């Protein structure tokens, strides 16, 4: 099935549900309008047959034909009996409200010819009115839900009222009638079932939507994949992202993380579903969204962009929800004009029209001042600039933070490298120190004296006669009278001073007196000088390593100081990203932005007060029922709503009264739709609002009590078959799009 064809089937199914809902309405007021809602004269019941006077039949047939000529829905007429009604009020305010136990839909008979012999009512569809059966005859909820409808009305009456009724007339004569405050007559009556107040406007919208869809090659603006109405039916929810900025905040608490995720989602998505229990701030989300719309419009204007309609439309499931929201707006909004209350005709007369008139009076007496307008513009730009500067500073901080982190990591590597070097050198130093300790005796060794002694010993050794001496040396030794004794005497004389320098040390030297002791002395002195030099070399190496370790330690301390400075700088940066905290940390700036934006828009209103006053006058005339004004609105709606939303950016209403405030089903006329208590809203009730909207944020509690559907299980099963299966749709379509699928289709 093509998507457009399926949408037609879904809208038809919704209209079918409204028909059932109207057949099962609990109270029908007997009015004195030109088309009475209740008719009992000329209506009789004989056996199972309904007899109507020709005049009554003709009256309803003409209404049916007039509706057909006007492309309206068929007139829906039902018969009910017995007559049970209550009287409310007194005098002119007195109202009679009929309480049908069931309704038999006889609308089809007015498409045919009059029958003097009447019509067999057992052949027509009937619906029990569960609410009245429960309050008038004490049926339990479980009994009411299990009422049998499919087997026909006689079987239904027998099972429900626990009696045997051969004909419908027998039931009318035999059934017990409720007592007390109720008035009763054992007579049948006709009732119009297409005047239900909460469905009247919704049905008009759905009929217009169906007509648009059924046009060949329909190119309605809202029939696009991304439009909120289509997203509502076919789309998949998208997760919010953190990397999103929004501008403006309402005078209330700063958004928390949950609320901020909604506000960010709404910047990028045309449809946002907000699910949460009571008290988690869904209403404040709406207030912040309003502030953002106001701020965005003002910023567009001061930057020279074209102005456009900026209408925000808030709807609630009931009057209580709307009143609570209005109280929040009235308490915190920056001006009396800021929002326009709407709703049913009574609200329009008492609240909407007087506020429109008082605003026109204010504009008429107010004067535009160019300097004030310019000052408001500059203050708005300044507020915007402050936030932009914070953004830019955050961008710079982010870039510097990357550099700082890299430098800190580089210092970590360098410090670790130095520590590794110190560890290696410390190990080397330890080994050298151990070796040096074994040579500790040579720490103060008189090496200069020993080197002098060593030189003299070598000379004495050379002077001593040897068998291997040459003849020349022997001759010289004989001529010089060189003997061992004389050699050792000269040796003693040569080293005497040096020997004296060794005596006070741990290494005293004993002068050799013969060749044998000379050899021993030379060996000993060579060894000691070698060990002394070894100690000295190792001591120099130890000193060198100690100096290197000290230098590395100093280098580490310098780098650690740099690291601490960098860490201090890093700690000074906010821990969270700007886009994850700006709405909390700079709430006061966002609030100031909104307030200055509204101040500028008020000045802009005065600058354009002639066109704004015309828009207010036209819109007020439309609400008052002026046909010419409605025609003007239909041809110039963008300009009228643009100027209206300049002074009244917000309009509030119940969902059922939305068409009173926006009487033309024009796609995208609402810039932003805000829907509260959506958990109690049946799926079809919201669709016309979304068709009118460019963007929507829908809030509700998925755990809340589901919407009330006063129909028996048997009626719902029949509706499932005729409205979905017989039209070619599937089970999953029913659970997603049927108003009776109240657990899954809200």
C-alpha positions as semicolon CSV with decimal commas, in nm:
position;residue;x (nm);y (nm);z (nm)
1;X;0,000;0,000;0,000
2;X;0,136;0,342;-0,097
3;X;0,199;0,585;0,188
4;X;-0,058;0,838;0,060
5;X;-0,321;0,566;0,022
6;X;-0,247;0,440;0,370
7;X;-0,279;0,789;0,513
8;X;-0,625;0,819;0,354
9;X;-0,722;0,490;0,517
10;X;-0,590;0,605;0,855
11;X;-0,784;0,935;0,841
12;X;-1,097;0,746;0,741
13;X;-1,042;0,512;1,034
14;X;-1,012;0,813;1,265
15;X;-1,338;0,958;1,134
16;X;-1,495;0,617;1,190
17;X;-1,382;0,629;1,550
18;X;-1,531;0,977;1,597
19;X;-1,860;0,842;1,462
20;X;-1,853;0,565;1,722
21;X;-1,757;0,812;1,992
22;X;-2,052;1,035;1,904
23;X;-2,290;0,740;1,905
24;X;-2,174;0,658;2,257
25;X;-2,173;1,010;2,404
26;X;-2,309;1,011;2,758
27;X;-2,511;1,331;2,748
28;X;-2,701;1,501;2,465
29;X;-2,832;1,849;2,534
30;X;-3,175;1,930;2,400
31;X;-3,118;2,264;2,233
32;X;-3,355;2,515;2,077
33;X;-3,137;2,575;1,773
34;X;-3,268;2,559;1,418
35;X;-3,148;2,199;1,413
36;X;-3,267;2,044;1,737
37;X;-3,038;1,779;1,881
38;X;-3,330;1,581;2,030
39;X;-3,664;1,505;1,857
40;X;-3,940;1,303;2,027
41;X;-4,252;1,425;1,853
42;X;-4,360;1,214;1,559
43;X;-4,144;0,923;1,675
44;X;-4,301;0,586;1,763
45;X;-4,185;0,233;1,829
46;X;-4,409;-0,059;1,727
47;X;-4,262;-0,403;1,784
48;X;-3,912;-0,373;1,639
49;X;-4,009;-0,101;1,395
50;X;-3,943;0,271;1,412
51;X;-4,227;0,485;1,276
52;X;-4,160;0,848;1,184
53;X;-4,396;1,121;1,078
54;X;-4,331;1,226;0,721
55;X;-4,251;1,578;0,843
56;X;-3,979;1,452;1,078
57;X;-3,830;1,229;0,808
58;X;-3,829;1,513;0,554
59;X;-3,663;1,750;0,799
60;X;-3,367;1,518;0,857
61;X;-3,345;1,424;0,489
62;X;-3,311;1,792;0,395
63;X;-3,037;1,835;0,654
64;X;-2,861;1,533;0,504
65;X;-2,885;1,673;0,153
66;X;-2,767;2,019;0,265
67;X;-2,463;1,862;0,428
68;X;-2,385;1,673;0,110
69;X;-2,409;1,990;-0,100
70;X;-2,175;2,165;0,141
71;X;-1,920;1,883;0,120
72;X;-1,971;1,814;0,488
73;X;-1,996;1,486;0,669
74;X;-2,328;1,303;0,661
75;X;-2,583;1,400;0,922
76;X;-2,570;1,132;1,190
77;X;-2,902;1,050;1,356
78;X;-2,970;0,778;1,611
79;X;-3,273;0,652;1,796
80;X;-3,269;0,581;2,170
81;X;-3,519;0,471;2,435
82;X;-3,649;0,509;2,695
83;X;-3,620;0,882;2,758
84;X;-3,396;0,948;3,059
85;X;-3,278;1,301;3,122
86;X;-3,170;1,542;3,391
87;X;-3,246;1,913;3,429
88;X;-2,957;2,144;3,510
89;X;-2,985;2,512;3,597
90;X;-3,286;2,737;3,631
91;X;-3,477;2,982;3,417
92;X;-3,301;3,089;3,100
93;X;-2,996;2,882;3,195
94;X;-3,199;2,563;3,230
95;X;-3,066;2,274;3,022
96;X;-3,210;1,931;2,954
97;X;-2,951;1,662;2,909
98;X;-3,062;1,323;2,776
99;X;-2,879;1,009;2,890
100;X;-2,915;0,734;2,626
101;X;-2,853;0,373;2,734
102;X;-2,767;0,281;2,374
103;X;-2,802;0,437;2,029
104;X;-2,920;0,279;1,705
105;X;-2,773;0,455;1,402
106;X;-3,054;0,529;1,155
107;X;-2,858;0,777;0,942
108;X;-2,882;0,548;0,632
109;X;-3,263;0,571;0,618
110;X;-3,248;0,939;0,518
111;X;-3,060;0,852;0,200
112;X;-3,361;0,651;0,082
113;X;-3,734;0,708;0,050
114;X;-3,987;0,752;0,323
115;X;-4,150;0,435;0,452
116;X;-4,492;0,467;0,602
117;X;-4,458;0,113;0,737
118;X;-4,138;0,210;0,922
119;X;-3,791;0,058;0,959
120;X;-3,685;-0,255;1,147
121;X;-3,433;-0,129;1,404
122;X;-3,276;-0,473;1,454
123;X;-3,123;-0,434;1,108
124;X;-2,920;-0,124;1,200
125;X;-2,598;-0,076;1,390
126;X;-2,629;0,000;1,758
127;X;-2,378;0,100;2,026
128;X;-2,413;0,075;2,405
129;X;-2,344;0,393;2,603
130;X;-2,126;0,242;2,872
131;X;-2,102;0,550;3,094
132;X;-2,480;0,569;3,134
133;X;-2,523;0,195;3,183
134;X;-2,270;0,214;3,465
135;X;-2,416;0,519;3,640
136;X;-2,786;0,441;3,584
137;X;-2,785;0,061;3,624
138;X;-2,475;0,002;3,831
139;X;-2,281;-0,206;3,577
140;X;-1,928;-0,283;3,689
141;X;-1,645;-0,176;3,460
142;X;-1,560;-0,537;3,377
143;X;-1,926;-0,609;3,289
144;X;-1,946;-0,297;3,073
145;X;-1,634;-0,386;2,878
146;X;-1,765;-0,737;2,806
147;X;-2,106;-0,628;2,671
148;X;-2,214;-0,831;2,366
149;X;-2,271;-0,616;2,058
150;X;-2,205;-0,842;1,762
151;X;-2,510;-1,066;1,824
152;X;-2,761;-0,786;1,776
153;X;-2,957;-0,549;1,995
154;X;-3,215;-0,799;2,126
155;X;-2,940;-1,029;2,254
156;X;-2,762;-0,728;2,401
157;X;-3,075;-0,615;2,590
158;X;-3,143;-0,965;2,718
159;X;-2,788;-1,012;2,852
160;X;-2,747;-0,660;2,988
161;X;-3,084;-0,617;3,162
162;X;-3,131;-0,984;3,256
163;X;-3,475;-1,019;3,102
164;X;-3,660;-1,160;2,805
165;X;-3,777;-0,896;2,557
166;X;-3,941;-1,043;2,244
167;X;-3,942;-0,699;2,079
168;X;-3,783;-0,361;2,132
169;X;-4,125;-0,225;2,232
170;X;-4,144;-0,492;2,501
171;X;-3,808;-0,373;2,635
172;X;-3,931;-0,014;2,638
173;X;-4,240;-0,115;2,837
174;X;-4,073;-0,361;3,076
175;X;-3,731;-0,216;3,159
176;X;-3,689;-0,069;3,506
177;X;-3,637;0,305;3,498
178;X;-3,390;0,485;3,726
179;X;-3,535;0,695;4,006
180;X;-3,428;1,002;4,195
181;X;-3,307;1,309;4,011
182;X;-3,378;1,156;3,669
183;X;-3,685;1,233;3,457
184;X;-3,810;0,938;3,251
185;X;-4,067;0,854;2,980
186;X;-4,127;0,524;2,809
187;X;-4,097;0,681;2,465
188;X;-3,834;0,662;2,188
189;X;-3,655;0,974;2,065
190;X;-3,415;1,076;1,791
191;X;-3,087;1,247;1,864
192;X;-2,831;1,418;1,646
193;X;-2,495;1,249;1,707
194;X;-2,274;1,486;1,511
195;X;-2,276;1,783;1,745
196;X;-2,040;1,653;2,012
197;X;-1,855;1,970;2,123
198;X;-1,511;1,817;2,173
199;X;-1,528;1,645;1,834
200;X;-1,692;1,911;1,621
201;X;-1,382;2,113;1,533
202;X;-1,158;1,806;1,516
203;X;-1,394;1,642;1,269
204;X;-1,393;1,951;1,046
205;X;-1,013;1,942;1,037
206;X;-0,996;1,572;0,960
207;X;-1,257;1,608;0,684
208;X;-1,051;1,886;0,525
209;X;-0,738;1,672;0,551
210;X;-0,919;1,378;0,392
211;X;-1,049;1,599;0,111
212;X;-0,697;1,727;0,045
213;X;-0,557;1,374;0,038
214;X;-0,825;1,250;-0,200
215;X;-0,752;1,518;-0,459
216;X;-0,565;1,378;-0,761
217;X;-0,189;1,448;-0,741
218;X;-0,227;1,626;-0,409
219;X;0,077;1,844;-0,338
220;X;-0,004;1,966;0,011
221;X;0,288;2,139;0,183
222;X;0,278;1,900;0,476
223;X;0,299;1,583;0,264
224;X;0,676;1,566;0,293
225;X;0,885;1,309;0,473
226;X;1,033;1,558;0,719
227;X;0,713;1,740;0,814
228;X;0,608;1,693;1,180
229;X;0,273;1,544;1,079
230;X;0,441;1,279;0,865
231;X;0,715;1,220;1,120
232;X;0,439;1,166;1,376
233;X;0,302;0,876;1,172
234;X;0,602;0,727;0,994
235;X;0,917;0,864;1,159
236;X;1,164;0,715;1,402
237;X;1,274;0,921;1,705
238;X;1,628;1,054;1,678
239;X;1,858;1,066;1,981
240;X;1,970;1,410;2,102
241;X;2,331;1,524;2,054
242;X;2,545;1,718;2,301
243;X;2,729;1,926;2,040
244;X;2,441;2,170;1,992
245;X;2,397;2,534;2,096
246;X;2,074;2,715;2,174
247;X;2,011;3,083;2,254
248;X;1,790;3,224;2,526
249;X;1,634;3,105;2,852
250;X;1,309;3,185;3,032
251;X;1,306;3,350;3,380
252;X;1,298;3,020;3,568
253;X;1,551;2,763;3,673
254;X;1,847;2,690;3,449
255;X;1,783;2,379;3,240
256;X;1,915;2,056;3,384
257;X;2,081;1,790;3,172
258;X;1,751;1,624;3,078
259;X;1,588;1,952;2,980
260;X;1,897;2,062;2,787
261;X;1,888;1,738;2,586
262;X;1,531;1,825;2,480
263;X;1,624;2,183;2,392
264;X;1,919;2,061;2,185
265;X;1,707;1,797;2,012
266;X;1,455;2,063;1,914
267;X;1,729;2,266;1,741
268;X;1,787;1,986;1,489
269;X;1,456;1,797;1,466
270;X;1,111;1,905;1,354
271;X;0,940;1,668;1,597
272;X;1,058;1,607;1,952
273;X;0,892;1,367;2,196
274;X;0,954;1,447;2,562
275;X;0,877;1,156;2,794
276;X;0,897;1,197;3,168
277;X;0,702;1,167;3,493
278;X;0,529;1,461;3,666
279;X;0,770;1,711;3,819
280;X;1,070;1,646;3,596
281;X;1,050;1,986;3,426
282;X;0,862;1,928;3,100
283;X;0,673;2,257;3,139
284;X;0,995;2,451;3,196
285;X;1,127;2,303;2,873
286;X;0,833;2,469;2,695
287;X;0,913;2,802;2,862
288;X;1,276;2,786;2,752
289;X;1,170;2,694;2,397
290;X;0,949;3,003;2,389
291;X;1,241;3,217;2,506
292;X;1,459;3,073;2,232
293;X;1,201;3,143;1,962
294;X;1,177;3,504;2,083
295;X;1,556;3,544;2,096
296;X;1,606;3,387;1,753
297;X;1,349;3,616;1,593
298;X;1,501;3,927;1,749
299;X;1,853;3,827;1,644
300;X;1,736;3,768;1,287
301;X;1,587;4,114;1,277
302;X;1,891;4,297;1,418
303;X;2,110;4,116;1,165
304;X;1,894;4,242;0,880
305;X;1,719;3,916;0,787
306;X;1,359;3,910;0,665
307;X;1,097;3,882;0,938
308;X;0,863;3,582;0,931
309;X;0,569;3,446;1,126
310;X;0,697;3,325;1,464
311;X;0,374;3,196;1,618
312;X;0,413;2,955;1,910
313;X;0,097;2,757;1,987
314;X;0,063;2,581;2,322
315;X;-0,209;2,321;2,364
316;X;-0,305;2,110;2,663
317;X;-0,533;1,812;2,698
318;X;-0,770;2,007;2,924
319;X;-0,842;2,352;3,065
320;X;-0,650;2,280;3,385
321;X;-0,328;2,212;3,194
322;X;-0,370;2,530;2,990
323;X;-0,448;2,744;3,297
324;X;-0,137;2,619;3,479
325;X;0,077;2,706;3,180
326;X;-0,083;3,049;3,152
327;X;-0,005;3,111;3,519
328;X;0,362;3,036;3,455
329;X;0,363;3,274;3,160
330;X;0,181;3,544;3,355
331;X;0,416;3,511;3,651
332;X;0,744;3,509;3,465
333;X;0,686;3,666;3,125
334;X;0,829;4,016;3,074
335;X;0,514;4,191;2,952
336;X;0,136;4,171;2,967
337;X;0,103;4,120;2,593
338;X;0,339;3,825;2,576
339;X;0,074;3,552;2,543
340;X;-0,282;3,542;2,414
341;X;-0,525;3,311;2,598
342;X;-0,762;3,118;2,375
343;X;-1,001;2,826;2,382
344;X;-1,374;2,788;2,347
345;X;-1,610;3,067;2,251
346;X;-1,666;3,167;2,613
347;X;-1,292;3,210;2,670
348;X;-1,262;3,403;2,346
349;X;-1,534;3,648;2,452
350;X;-1,410;3,689;2,810
351;X;-1,032;3,678;2,765
352;X;-0,904;3,673;2,407
353;X;-1,099;3,959;2,252
354;X;-1,056;4,196;2,551
355;X;-0,681;4,137;2,550
356;X;-0,662;4,204;2,177
357;X;-0,860;4,522;2,226
358;X;-0,650;4,646;2,519
359;X;-0,334;4,583;2,319
360;X;-0,471;4,786;2,028
361;X;-0,551;5,068;2,272
362;X;-0,198;5,054;2,409
363;X;-0,046;5,066;2,062
364;X;-0,273;5,350;1,960
365;X;-0,148;5,565;2,247
366;X;0,219;5,459;2,239
367;X;0,477;5,647;2,033
368;X;0,775;5,501;1,854
369;X;1,113;5,644;1,952
370;X;1,404;5,578;1,717
371;X;1,664;5,624;1,991
372;X;1,490;5,370;2,217
373;X;1,471;5,124;1,928
374;X;1,841;5,175;1,852
375;X;1,935;5,137;2,219
376;X;1,736;4,815;2,250
377;X;1,909;4,685;1,938
378;X;2,256;4,766;2,075
379;X;2,178;4,603;2,410
380;X;2,057;4,289;2,234
381;X;2,370;4,275;2,020
382;X;2,582;4,322;2,331
383;X;2,408;4,034;2,509
384;X;2,457;3,817;2,203
385;X;2,821;3,924;2,176
386;X;2,894;3,822;2,536
387;X;2,783;3,467;2,467
388;X;2,970;3,461;2,138
389;X;3,287;3,576;2,315
390;X;3,248;3,291;2,561
391;X;3,213;3,055;2,269
392;X;3,527;3,197;2,105
393;X;3,721;3,182;2,431
394;X;3,615;2,822;2,472
395;X;3,735;2,751;2,118
396;X;4,074;2,906;2,201
397;X;4,087;2,721;2,533
398;X;4,010;2,397;2,357
399;X;4,293;2,451;2,109
400;X;4,536;2,552;2,385
401;X;4,424;2,257;2,595
402;X;4,530;2,022;2,315
403;X;4,873;2,189;2,307
404;X;4,902;2,175;2,686
405;X;4,808;1,810;2,700
406;X;5,062;1,728;2,430
407;X;5,336;1,926;2,613
408;X;5,244;1,756;2,942
409;X;5,271;1,417;2,773
410;X;5,606;1,515;2,622
411;X;5,733;1,621;2,967
412;X;5,613;1,290;3,108
413;X;5,824;1,111;2,849
414;X;6,127;1,331;2,915
415;X;6,100;1,295;3,293
416;X;6,066;0,920;3,259
417;X;6,373;0,911;3,033
418;X;6,574;1,110;3,291
419;X;6,454;0,882;3,568
420;X;6,564;0,583;3,364
421;X;6,907;0,744;3,315
422;X;6,935;0,817;3,687
423;X;6,841;0,459;3,769
424;X;7,110;0,325;3,533
425;X;7,375;0,565;3,663
426;X;7,277;0,494;4,024
427;X;7,330;0,125;3,961
428;X;7,671;0,201;3,805
429;X;7,756;0,432;4,095
430;X;7,667;0,165;4,347
431;X;7,902;-0,085;4,179
432;X;8,187;0,171;4,166
433;X;8,126;0,271;4,527
434;X;8,154;-0,091;4,635
435;X;8,482;-0,124;4,443
436;X;8,607;0,204;4,588
437;X;8,532;0,088;4,941
438;X;8,771;-0,206;4,889
439;X;9,044;0,052;4,810
440;X;8,958;0,276;5,101
441;X;9,311;0,235;5,243
442;X;9,448;0,429;4,946
443;X;9,219;0,728;4,987
444;X;9,502;0,930;5,154
445;X;9,797;0,742;4,997
446;X;10,117;0,964;4,969
447;X;10,151;0,903;4,601
448;X;10,385;1,195;4,529
449;X;10,638;1,065;4,783
450;X;10,601;0,711;4,655
451;X;10,649;0,819;4,296
452;X;10,978;0,993;4,397
453;X;11,083;0,682;4,587
454;X;10,986;0,463;4,292
455;X;11,203;0,667;4,059
456;X;11,502;0,645;4,295
457;X;11,451;0,269;4,341
458;X;11,453;0,217;3,966
459;X;11,775;0,417;3,943
460;X;11,937;0,217;4,225
461;X;11,833;-0,104;4,056
462;X;11,999;0,009;3,736
463;X;12,319;0,103;3,925
464;X;12,362;-0,232;4,098
465;X;12,627;-0,453;3,928
466;X;12,491;-0,754;3,740
467;X;12,653;-1,049;3,566
468;X;12,497;-0,937;3,249
469;X;12,660;-0,591;3,262
470;X;12,874;-0,485;2,970
471;X;13,255;-0,447;3,001
472;X;13,214;-0,075;2,975
473;X;12,977;-0,062;3,273
474;X;13,206;-0,284;3,476
475;X;13,504;-0,056;3,396
476;X;13,306;0,251;3,497
477;X;13,192;0,085;3,819
478;X;13,560;0,001;3,901
479;X;13,682;0,350;3,820
480;X;13,405;0,504;4,033
481;X;13,454;0,252;4,310
482;X;13,079;0,168;4,280
483;X;12,972;-0,092;4,528
484;X;12,638;-0,211;4,660
485;X;12,695;-0,034;4,986
486;X;12,767;0,299;4,821
487;X;12,460;0,257;4,591
488;X;12,227;0,199;4,887
489;X;12,385;0,493;5,073
490;X;12,316;0,722;4,776
491;X;11,960;0,577;4,753
492;X;11,899;0,653;5,120
493;X;12,023;1,007;5,071
494;X;11,804;1,060;4,761
495;X;11,473;0,936;4,914
496;X;11,517;1,040;5,271
497;X;11,284;1,341;5,245
498;X;11,021;1,141;5,053
499;X;11,040;0,858;5,306
500;X;10,982;1,106;5,585
501;X;10,655;1,210;5,411
502;X;10,530;0,850;5,428
503;X;10,600;0,786;5,792
504;X;10,292;0,971;5,924
505;X;10,060;0,785;5,684
506;X;9,913;0,437;5,680
507;X;10,178;0,347;5,424
508;X;10,528;0,412;5,580
509;X;10,817;0,320;5,354
510;X;11,125;0,128;5,475
511;X;11,445;0,202;5,284
512;X;11,599;-0,116;5,131
513;X;11,954;-0,200;5,228
514;X;12,045;-0,476;4,985
515;X;11,950;-0,598;4,638
516;X;11,701;-0,847;4,772
517;X;11,508;-0,591;4,979
518;X;11,532;-0,350;4,683
519;X;11,352;-0,596;4,457
520;X;11,087;-0,652;4,720
521;X;11,046;-0,276;4,771
522;X;11,011;-0,214;4,396
523;X;10,741;-0,482;4,367
524;X;10,556;-0,345;4,671
525;X;10,578;0,017;4,565
526;X;10,459;-0,064;4,209
527;X;10,156;-0,244;4,351
528;X;10,070;0,034;4,594
529;X;10,107;0,307;4,333
530;X;9,885;0,103;4,097
531;X;9,616;0,058;4,362
532;X;9,641;0,427;4,452
533;X;9,596;0,526;4,089
534;X;9,305;0,280;4,060
535;X;9,133;0,441;4,362
536;X;9,192;0,787;4,220
537;X;9,046;0,694;3,878
538;X;8,744;0,525;4,031
539;X;8,694;0,817;4,267
540;X;8,697;1,055;3,969
541;X;8,444;0,834;3,791
542;X;8,220;0,825;4,101
543;X;8,238;1,203;4,127
544;X;8,153;1,235;3,757
545;X;7,850;1,004;3,786
546;X;7,733;1,187;4,097
547;X;7,753;1,515;3,904
548;X;7,558;1,363;3,617
549;X;7,288;1,234;3,855
550;X;7,268;1,577;4,018
551;X;7,232;1,742;3,676
552;X;6,959;1,497;3,576
553;X;6,782;1,552;3,907
554;X;6,790;1,929;3,850
555;X;6,654;1,876;3,497
556;X;6,372;1,661;3,633
557;X;6,283;1,925;3,891
558;X;6,268;2,190;3,618
559;X;6,047;1,973;3,400
560;X;5,826;1,884;3,696
561;X;5,786;2,255;3,768
562;X;5,686;2,307;3,404
563;X;5,451;2,013;3,431
564;X;5,289;2,154;3,745
565;X;5,241;2,487;3,571
566;X;5,079;2,315;3,272
567;X;4,860;2,104;3,500
568;X;4,753;2,415;3,686
569;X;4,655;2,567;3,352
570;X;4,470;2,250;3,254
571;X;4,289;2,247;3,588
572;X;4,179;2,605;3,526
573;X;3,987;2,496;3,213
574;X;3,624;2,385;3,269
575;X;3,604;2,009;3,293
576;X;3,301;1,978;3,062
577;X;3,279;2,094;2,703
578;X;3,120;2,438;2,653
579;X;2,819;2,288;2,475
580;X;2,759;2,056;2,770
581;X;2,753;2,330;3,033
582;X;2,677;2,672;2,879
583;X;2,307;2,648;2,961
584;X;2,392;2,598;3,329
585;X;2,707;2,806;3,381
586;X;2,584;3,104;3,179
587;X;2,211;3,087;3,246
588;X;2,211;3,451;3,355
589;X;2,348;3,553;3,015
590;X;2,089;3,341;2,834
591;X;1,816;3,498;3,046
592;X;1,949;3,846;2,974
593;X;1,954;3,765;2,603
594;X;1,586;3,668;2,610
595;X;1,484;3,976;2,809
596;X;1,671;4,210;2,577
597;X;1,529;4,027;2,276
598;X;1,175;4,082;2,401
599;X;1,255;4,447;2,479
600;X;1,374;4,489;2,122
601;X;1,066;4,316;1,979
602;X;0,844;4,554;2,175
603;X;1,030;4,844;2,017
604;X;0,995;4,674;1,679
605;X;0,620;4,641;1,746
606;X;0,598;5,017;1,802
607;X;0,801;5,078;1,487
608;X;0,552;4,867;1,289
609;X;0,247;4,949;1,499
610;X;0,019;5,032;1,204
611;X;0,057;4,688;1,048
612;X;0,046;4,519;1,391
613;X;-0,278;4,696;1,478
614;X;-0,431;4,588;1,147
615;X;-0,328;4,230;1,219
616;X;-0,479;4,245;1,569
617;X;-0,801;4,392;1,436
618;X;-0,832;4,133;1,160
619;X;-0,756;3,845;1,392
620;X;-1,002;3,972;1,652
621;X;-1,271;4,000;1,385
622;X;-1,201;3,643;1,275
623;X;-1,244;3,520;1,632
624;X;-1,568;3,718;1,656
625;X;-1,704;3,535;1,349
626;X;-1,657;3,801;1,078
627;X;-1,666;3,626;0,739
628;X;-1,482;3,902;0,552
629;X;-1,203;3,897;0,809
630;X;-1,179;3,519;0,770
631;X;-1,143;3,561;0,394
632;X;-0,870;3,819;0,449
633;X;-0,692;3,584;0,687
634;X;-0,704;3,304;0,430
635;X;-0,537;3,523;0,164
636;X;-0,287;3,709;0,383
637;X;-0,226;3,473;0,673
638;X;0,154;3,490;0,668
639;X;0,162;3,866;0,715
640;X;-0,121;3,869;0,970
641;X;0,031;3,593;1,185
642;X;0,376;3,748;1,144
643;X;0,259;4,078;1,294
644;X;0,030;3,910;1,549
645;X;0,316;3,693;1,679
646;X;0,538;4,000;1,711
647;X;0,335;4,121;2,010
648;X;0,179;3,784;2,104
649;X;0,443;3,520;2,032
650;X;0,239;3,263;2,228
651;X;-0,124;3,155;2,191
652;X;-0,268;2,901;2,436
653;X;-0,566;2,672;2,392
654;X;-0,699;2,328;2,462
655;X;-0,648;2,083;2,181
656;X;-1,024;2,058;2,125
657;X;-1,055;2,437;2,075
658;X;-0,751;2,483;1,853
659;X;-0,961;2,542;1,541
660;X;-1,136;2,830;1,716
661;X;-0,800;3,007;1,733
662;X;-0,672;2,886;1,394
663;X;-0,991;2,846;1,190
664;X;-0,814;2,776;0,861
665;X;-0,637;2,445;0,811
666;X;-0,325;2,602;0,667
667;X;-0,001;2,400;0,676
668;X;0,301;2,548;0,855
669;X;0,112;2,849;0,997
670;X;0,246;2,760;1,344
671;X;0,620;2,810;1,384
672;X;0,638;2,591;1,694
673;X;0,364;2,376;1,848
674;X;0,397;2,282;2,214
675;X;0,180;1,992;2,332
676;X;0,145;1,900;2,699
677;X;-0,014;1,593;2,861
678;X;0,015;1,399;2,535
679;X;-0,003;1,071;2,724
680;X;-0,377;1,126;2,767
681;X;-0,430;1,239;2,407
682;X;-0,561;0,996;2,147
683;X;-0,349;0,982;1,835
684;X;-0,597;1,140;1,592
685;X;-0,660;1,442;1,812
686;X;-0,309;1,577;1,764
687;X;-0,275;1,529;1,390
688;X;-0,450;1,851;1,267
689;X;-0,228;2,060;1,493
690;X;0,084;1,899;1,347
691;X;-0,042;1,963;0,992
692;X;-0,055;2,334;1,082
693;X;0,295;2,331;1,237
694;X;0,649;2,373;1,109
695;X;0,790;2,217;1,425
696;X;0,645;2,047;1,731
697;X;0,758;1,943;2,077
698;X;0,521;1,692;2,234
699;X;0,547;1,613;2,606
700;X;0,380;1,349;2,816
701;X;0,417;1,069;3,065
702;X;0,417;0,722;2,914
703;X;0,330;0,581;3,259
704;X;0,028;0,807;3,300
705;X;-0,327;0,672;3,302
706;X;-0,418;0,600;2,943
707;X;-0,692;0,795;2,759
708;X;-1,052;0,697;2,831
709;X;-1,228;0,497;2,558
710;X;-1,588;0,430;2,662
711;X;-1,654;0,137;2,433
712;X;-1,709;-0,231;2,497
713;X;-1,454;-0,487;2,385
714;X;-1,704;-0,613;2,127
715;X;-1,739;-0,264;1,976
716;X;-1,361;-0,225;1,964
717;X;-1,324;-0,562;1,789
718;X;-1,579;-0,458;1,529
719;X;-1,399;-0,127;1,481
720;X;-1,067;-0,309;1,440
721;X;-1,216;-0,521;1,163
722;X;-1,413;-0,260;0,971
723;X;-1,176;0,037;1,008
724;X;-0,846;-0,146;0,960
725;X;-0,857;-0,506;0,838
726;X;-1,138;-0,450;0,587
727;X;-0,946;-0,151;0,447
728;X;-0,634;-0,360;0,384
729;X;-0,432;-0,248;0,687
730;X;-0,258;-0,488;0,923
731;X;-0,254;-0,562;1,295
732;X;0,053;-0,345;1,350
733;X;-0,124;-0,054;1,181
734;X;-0,409;-0,087;1,426
735;X;-0,182;-0,084;1,730
736;X;0,005;0,216;1,597
737;X;-0,274;0,433;1,458
738;X;-0,608;0,331;1,615
739;X;-0,755;0,558;1,885
740;X;-0,891;0,246;2,055
741;X;-0,535;0,107;2,087
742;X;-0,498;0,337;2,385
743;X;-0,199;0,152;2,534
744;X;0,019;0,188;2,223
745;X;-0,120;0,473;2,010
746;X;-0,081;0,798;2,201
